[in-house]
């Protein structure tokens, strides 16, 4: 049985193991904050999110994450800043609604701004749930503003 567990961990990349550890830490923090006031929870989530941004190794990822945080807080100030598998995220009713996956996290050429299933994005039988992002241009801001507004509606 112990050998199976060792084999299982070898099947995950270092990034995946790091994400699982971050998720476990986030769950622990969520439980410890449950009895705190909403203001204290928001402050703690904001601190976690800013710390996650500060730890990003790539300057463009930091710039994008910061700009996205400002955009989300402008468009949907009621969303709760938090982290999601160690990445910047924003939640509603205790669940992640949207998040930024930095390019440096998985060593890919672009970051993504994504939405989780609690988002109200349904349009027929198919709709986008994530957007590749190299920079936050005015046109990109407009599109994401519309998607965030729809997601929280």
C-alpha positions as CSV (number, residue, x, y, z in Angstrom):
1,X,0.0,0.0,0.0
2,X,2.8,2.4,0.9
3,X,4.4,1.7,-2.5
4,X,1.2,2.7,-4.3
5,X,1.2,6.1,-2.6
6,X,4.8,6.7,-3.6
7,X,4.0,5.8,-7.2
8,X,1.0,8.1,-7.2
9,X,3.1,11.1,-6.1
10,X,5.5,10.4,-9.0
11,X,2.6,10.8,-11.4
12,X,2.2,14.5,-10.5
13,X,4.4,17.3,-11.7
14,X,6.1,19.5,-9.2
15,X,3.6,22.3,-10.2
16,X,0.7,19.9,-9.5
17,X,2.0,18.9,-6.1
18,X,2.6,22.6,-5.3
19,X,-1.0,23.4,-6.3
20,X,-2.3,20.5,-4.1
21,X,-0.3,21.8,-1.2
22,X,-1.6,25.3,-1.7
23,X,-5.2,24.0,-1.9
24,X,-4.8,22.2,1.4
25,X,-3.4,25.4,3.0
26,X,-6.3,27.4,1.6
27,X,-8.8,24.9,3.1
28,X,-7.1,25.1,6.4
29,X,-7.1,28.9,6.3
30,X,-10.8,28.9,5.3
31,X,-11.7,26.8,8.3
32,X,-9.7,29.0,10.7
33,X,-11.4,32.1,9.3
34,X,-14.9,30.8,9.5
35,X,-15.7,32.5,12.8
36,X,-14.2,35.8,11.8
37,X,-16.2,38.8,10.6
38,X,-16.7,39.3,6.9
39,X,-14.3,42.3,7.1
40,X,-11.6,40.2,8.7
41,X,-12.1,37.5,6.1
42,X,-11.9,40.0,3.3
43,X,-8.7,41.5,4.7
44,X,-7.1,38.0,5.1
45,X,-8.1,37.0,1.6
46,X,-6.8,40.3,0.2
47,X,-3.5,39.7,2.0
48,X,-3.3,36.1,0.7
49,X,-4.0,37.3,-2.9
50,X,-1.4,40.1,-2.7
51,X,1.2,37.6,-1.3
52,X,0.5,35.2,-4.1
53,X,1.0,38.0,-6.6
54,X,4.2,39.1,-4.9
55,X,5.6,35.5,-5.1
56,X,5.1,35.3,-8.9
57,X,8.5,35.0,-10.5
58,X,7.5,36.7,-13.8
59,X,7.1,40.5,-13.8
60,X,4.4,40.4,-16.6
61,X,2.4,37.9,-14.5
62,X,2.6,40.2,-11.5
63,X,1.5,43.1,-13.7
64,X,-1.4,41.1,-15.1
65,X,-2.5,39.7,-11.8
66,X,-2.4,43.2,-10.2
67,X,-4.4,44.7,-13.1
68,X,-6.9,41.9,-13.0
69,X,-7.4,42.3,-9.2
70,X,-8.1,46.0,-9.7
71,X,-10.5,45.2,-12.5
72,X,-12.4,42.5,-10.6
73,X,-12.7,44.8,-7.5
74,X,-13.9,47.7,-9.7
75,X,-16.5,45.6,-11.6
76,X,-17.5,43.3,-8.7
77,X,-16.5,44.7,-5.4
78,X,-18.6,42.2,-3.5
79,X,-16.4,39.3,-4.7
80,X,-14.1,38.0,-2.0
81,X,-10.3,38.2,-2.8
82,X,-8.6,34.9,-2.1
83,X,-6.2,32.4,-3.6
84,X,-7.1,29.3,-5.6
85,X,-4.5,26.6,-5.7
86,X,-2.0,29.3,-4.8
87,X,-3.2,31.6,-7.7
88,X,-5.1,34.9,-7.4
89,X,-8.8,34.3,-7.3
90,X,-12.1,35.9,-6.4
91,X,-15.0,34.2,-4.8
92,X,-18.7,34.4,-4.1
93,X,-20.6,32.5,-1.4
94,X,-17.5,30.7,-0.2
95,X,-16.7,29.4,-3.7
96,X,-14.2,30.5,-6.4
97,X,-16.0,32.4,-9.2
98,X,-12.9,33.5,-11.2
99,X,-9.2,33.2,-11.1
100,X,-5.9,34.1,-12.8
101,X,-3.6,31.3,-13.8
102,X,-0.2,32.9,-14.4
103,X,1.9,31.7,-17.3
104,X,4.9,31.1,-15.0
105,X,2.9,28.7,-12.9
106,X,2.9,26.0,-15.5
107,X,5.7,27.4,-17.7
108,X,3.4,28.2,-20.6
109,X,3.4,31.2,-23.0
110,X,0.3,32.9,-21.7
111,X,-1.7,33.3,-18.5
112,X,-5.4,32.7,-18.4
113,X,-8.3,34.4,-16.7
114,X,-10.9,31.7,-16.0
115,X,-14.3,31.2,-14.5
116,X,-15.6,28.3,-12.4
117,X,-19.0,26.6,-12.9
118,X,-20.7,28.8,-10.3
119,X,-20.3,31.6,-12.9
120,X,-23.5,32.6,-14.7
121,X,-21.9,32.4,-18.2
122,X,-24.3,29.9,-19.9
123,X,-25.0,30.8,-23.5
124,X,-26.8,28.1,-25.3
125,X,-24.9,24.8,-25.4
126,X,-21.3,26.1,-25.4
127,X,-19.5,29.1,-24.0
128,X,-15.9,30.2,-23.1
129,X,-14.8,29.7,-19.5
130,X,-11.2,30.9,-19.8
131,X,-9.3,33.5,-21.8
132,X,-5.6,33.5,-22.8
133,X,-4.1,36.7,-21.7
134,X,-0.8,38.4,-22.6
135,X,-1.7,41.9,-21.5
136,X,-4.7,43.7,-20.3
137,X,-5.4,46.1,-23.2
138,X,-8.5,48.4,-23.2
139,X,-10.3,46.0,-25.5
140,X,-9.4,43.1,-23.1
141,X,-10.6,45.1,-20.1
142,X,-13.9,45.7,-21.9
143,X,-14.4,42.1,-22.8
144,X,-13.5,40.8,-19.3
145,X,-15.7,43.5,-17.6
146,X,-18.7,42.2,-19.6
147,X,-17.8,38.6,-18.7
148,X,-17.4,39.3,-15.0
149,X,-20.7,41.2,-14.9
150,X,-22.4,38.3,-16.6
151,X,-20.7,35.8,-14.3
152,X,-22.0,37.5,-11.1
153,X,-25.5,38.2,-12.4
